[in-house]
Amino acid sequence: IVITTALCSSILVYLFAASELEQRAQHRLMGTAALLAESIQLRFDAELRKFEYWAATPLVINTARDYKNSEMLSAFDNYFSAVVAREPYSSVYLILKNGECVASDDPRRMYQPHCRKVVSKRPSAIAGYRGSANIGYSLLSAGSGRPVVPLTAPIRYQKKVTAILRAGVDMGRLSQEVLDLHTLAPKEKIYFFDPSLPAALPKGHKLLAPVNWERYSPPPKELRAALEKRDQSIFRYRDAKGEYLVAFTQLRAPKWMLLVSQPTAEILAPVKYLGNITLVVAALTIGLLIASVLLLTAPVVRGIERCREFSTNICRGNLKRRLRLDSRDEVGGLARDLNEMAAQLEKDYHDLEEAERKYRGIFENAVEGIIQINRDGLIVAANPRLA
């Protein structure tokens, strides 16, 4: 009972501690995801306001008015090349209302048919021509093949929109910046993910402006599969390395998901350490209990064994021996009862012998003839007088 109680209490403590750790981990992961999502959302809002500011600068307005001026183009190129170098943009370019890209930090993007036929016709670009600065839907950049989120701001001259200033926020670079700014728990990971993005550009597509930046890594396929099946903001997924607890939240614009994951083994590491300690303590307790029981029961068992040997000797007719047991417990009482029984049996035996001796004297010396016969009438004994 004691051993079972100790084991059950240890298991209950482990389960309670594990549940408490998981609940705290869930709150922490959700808090981290919400904090990062709000931080990134503020970053996008600030970038959009910055874009509106740039679109209203004389450099950009004059470049849109006089885009064939080499000095203006060179100044535009130099300024926004420095911007792209320090900010997570894939490129910054100026697009006229006819859809032509006439200025960019990367000359390879200028006057590309893709800009005129595709980029300028996207909803975010059309909204820019209508005078609204906006954050567009995420897409794979035709120039670099990387996931980007377009920012668009209208360029006005004399209160009329003459062009738009557009850039793609490289989500790979942005995610790296976020990871560098936040201290994570060991083995904790953050993923940015947009399920609507295609896995890759169409086969055979030639990149217009490839870059040497670090490759963007989407979440593992096991995590993406679990994300599709999840029914709440906290869910689990498993891969070859083990199980993970994941919290997710979504930005307002763009509709990117932010995932924060941590291995379950790391979350439960303290309770596993506690479990190991509990097992050691339980093992020591059980060992001490068994030793105590053996020490307490050994004298009783030895006394019972001596009583058993004594009763065996009585059965064999050894009635003169007595059992010496100084114990005052039930075994001692049993030993005293056995001694009394042996003494009574010895006395009865002597009385029986005396009675038999007297009977034999009467049988042998009687003046009458005495016989003993069996059921068949045969004589089995006769005294001398009968003979």
N, C-alpha and C positions, 0 to 999 in steps of 0.2 A: 504493500500500500504506500509506504513511504517513497520507495523508488519510483513507482508510477506517478505519485504526486509531484515528485521533483522533476521528472521528465515532462509532465504535462504543464507544469508552471514554467519551465524553461521554454517550451514551445510557444506558450501563450505570450511570454515576454518578447520572444523573437518576432512573432507575428504582429504584435502591437507596435513594436519599435519599427519594423519594416513598413507597416502601414503609415506610421507617423512620418517617417523619412520620405516616403513616396509622395504624401500629401504636401509636405514642405517643398519637395523638389518640383512638384507641379506648379505651386504658387510662384516659386522662384523663376521657373522657365517661362511661365505666362507673363510675369512681371518683366523679365528680360526681353521677351518678344514685343510686348506692348511699348516698352521704353525705346527699343531700337526702331520699331515701326514709326513711332511719333518723331523720333530724331531724324529718320530718313525723310519722313513726310515734310518736316520743317525744312530740311535741306532742299528738297525739290521746290517747295514754295519760294524759298530764298533764291534758288537758281532762276526761277521764272521771273521774279522781280528784278534780278540782276540782268536778265535778258531784255526785259522791258527798258531798263536803264540804258543798256548798250544800244538798243534800237533807236533811242532818242538822242544819242551822242552825235555831234557834228561829223565825226569820222564816218560813221555808218550811213548817216543821211546823205552826206556829200558823195560817198562811194556809190550809193544807189542812184544818185542824180548824174554822176559823171564816172560811170563804171569803166569807161575806156581810158581814163587817165591813169597812166602807169604809176605815177607817184601815189595816187590815192590807193590803187590796188596794192602797191608795195607796203604802204602804211597799214592797210587792213590786214595784209598777210602777216606782217611782223607782230602786230598787236595780238591777233588771235592765235598765232603760233605759240606765243608765250602763255596765253590763256589755256590752250589745249595741253601744254606741257605741265601745267600745275593743277588743272582741273580735270575731272573724269569725263571729258568729252572725247568723242571719236573724231569730230571735226566741227567747224563752224563755217557756215556758208550763207551767202546772200542770194536770194532768188527773186527775180523780177516777177511782175504779174503775168508775163507770158510764159512763166515756168522755167526760164533760163537761169542757170547758176552762173553768175558773172563775177563773183568774188569768193575766195575761200582761203583758209590757212593752208590748205593742201591743193596746189594747182591741178592735181590730177582729177579733182572733182568738178572743175569748171567746164561748162558747156557739154556736159555729158547728156546723152539722150535719155538716160534713165531718170534724171532729175526732171526733165521736161515732160516725159511721158507718164512717170509713176509718182515721184515724190510730190510734185506740185499739185497732183490731183487727190492726194490723201485728205481725209476729213480735217486733220489738224492743220494742214497747210491752207485749205479752203477757209477754215475759221480764222486763220491769221490774215488772209486777204480781206476778210470782212471786218477786221479790226479787233479781234479777240486774241489776246495772248493765252496760250494753253499748253497743257501737258498731254501729249498724244498717247496712242496705244503703243505698247512695246512691239518690236519687230526685230528681225535679223537684218543687220546692215548689209546692203548689197555691195558696199565698198570693202568692208573688213570681215564680213561674215560673223560678226559678234552681236550679241543681244544688246539693243539700245532702246532708250526711251526718248522720243523727239520732243524738243522744246521749241516753240514757235512764238515770235513776237512781231507785231506789225511795225513797219517803218513808215512814218508819216512825214509828209512835207506839205505845208500849208493846209493842215487838217485833212489831208487825203492820203490813203494808203498807197504808196508807190511800190513797195516790195515787202518781203518778209525776211527776218533774220532767223535762221534755223540751226539747230545743233542736235546731236544725238548724245544723250548721257550713256556712256558705256557702263553697263551694269556690272561687268567684271571688275573694272577699276573701282567703281563705287563700293562694291562689296568688299574689296580688299582694303579700301580706306576705312570702312566701318570696322572691319576686323582688327585693323591696326590701332583704332581709337578705343576699343573696348577690351577690358581684361575678362577673359572667360575662365570658367572652371576647367580643370584638366579634362581633356577629351571631350569637352563641350564644343559643339560646332554650330555655325550659323549658315543658312542657305537662303539665297534669293531665288525665287522661282516664279515663272509665269506659265501655267499649263497650256495657255493658248499659243505659245511660241512653237514653231516647227522645230524638229530636232536638227535640221540642217537646211541649207539652201538647196534649190533644185539641182539635180545632178547635171554636171557639165557647166554650171554657172562659173564664170570667171570673175574673180574679185577685182574691183576697180582700184581699191587702195588698201592692200593688205598691210597689217601692222605686226610688230614683233612683241606685242604685249603678252603677258602671261595668259594662257588659255583659260577661258571661262569654264568652270566645272558645274554642271547642274547637279541637283541632288541625286543620290544613288537610285537605281531603278526600284529597289525594294521600298525605299522611302516614298517614291512617287506613287507606287501601287497602293501603299497603305494610306496615302493622302487622299486618293480617290475613294477609298472605302470608309474613311473616317466619318464618325457621326457627332463629334464634338471637337472642341479646340485642343484637347489633349488626347493623343493617341499613341500607339506603340507600333514598332515595326522590328523585324528581325532579319539579320543577314548572317553571313558565315562567321562573323566575329561575336555575335551575341544579340541581345535584345536592347532596344533603345526607347527612351521616353521622349516624345516630341511635342512641343507647343507651337502653334502657328497663329499668325494674325495677318491681316491684309491691309495694304496701303489704300488710301482713298483715291489717289491719282499719282502714279499709274496703279493698275490693279495687280501689283506684284504681291506674292505671298512671302512672308518672312518666317522661316522655320528655325527653331532652336532645339537641338537634340543633345541628349546626354545618355551615355550607357547606363543601363539599369544596374549593372555590376558596380559601377562607381558610386551610384546613389546609395546602394545598400552596403557599401564597403564598411561603414562604421558598425552597422548592425551585424555584419558577418564577423567582424572582430569581436563584438560583444557575444555573438553566438559561440565563437571558439572559446572565449573565456567561460561562458556558461557551461559549455560541454566539459571543460576541464574541471570546473568547480563541481559539476554534477557527478563526474567520474570520481573525484576525490571524496565527495560526500557518500556516494554509493559504496566506495571501497572502505571508508571508515565505518559506515553502517554495517557492512558485511562482517568486518573485523569485530565490531562491537557485539553483533549478534552471536558470532562464533565464540567470543570470549565469555558471553553470558550463558550460552547454551551448552558449551563444552562440559562443564561440571555436571549439568543435568543429564547430558547424554551418557557420560561415563558412569554416573550413579545408576541410570536405568540399565546400562549394560551389565553392571555388577549384580543388579537385582535379577536380571535374566539368567546369568550364570548360576546364581545361588538357587533359583527355582529349578534349574536343570539338575543340579546336584541333589535337590530334595527328591525329584522324580526318580533319580537313580538310587535312592535309599540312603544317602549320606545325610543323616539327621543330627549328627553331633556338631557339625560346623555351624557357626553363626556369622552373620554379615555385619561388619563394622562400617558404619557410615555416619559421620558426624553432622550431616546436613540437617537443617531444621525445616526444610521446605517439604513439598509433597513427596519428593523422592525419598527424603529421610523418613517420612511417615510410612511410606510403602516398605522401606527396609525394616523398620520396627515391626510392622505387621507380619512380614515374612519370617522374622526371627521368632515371633510369638507362635506363628503357625508351625514352624519347625519344632519348637519346644513342645507344643501340644501333640504334634504327630509322634515325637519321640516318646512322650509319656504314654500316649495311647498304644504305641507299639509294645512298650514294656508291660502295660496292663494286659494286652492281648497275649503276650508270651506267658505271663503268670497264669492267666485263665486257661490257656492251652495246657500248661504244665499240670494245673490242678485237674483238668478234665482227663488228661492222659493217665494220672494216678488213679482216678476213680475207675476209668475204663479197664485198666490193667488189674486192679486189685478187687474188683467187684466179685461177690459170691454168686451172682446170677450170671447166666450166660448172655452175652451181648453180641449181636451181629449187626453188620451194616450190609444191606443189599441194594442193588440198583433196580431200575424199572423192569428189567428182564428177569428179575428173581435170582440173579447170581450174587453170591456172597463176596463182598469186597473186603470185609474186615471182620475179625472175631476176637474176643478176649480169651485169655488162657482158660478161664472157667468154662467157657463153652467147649473149648477143645478138650 
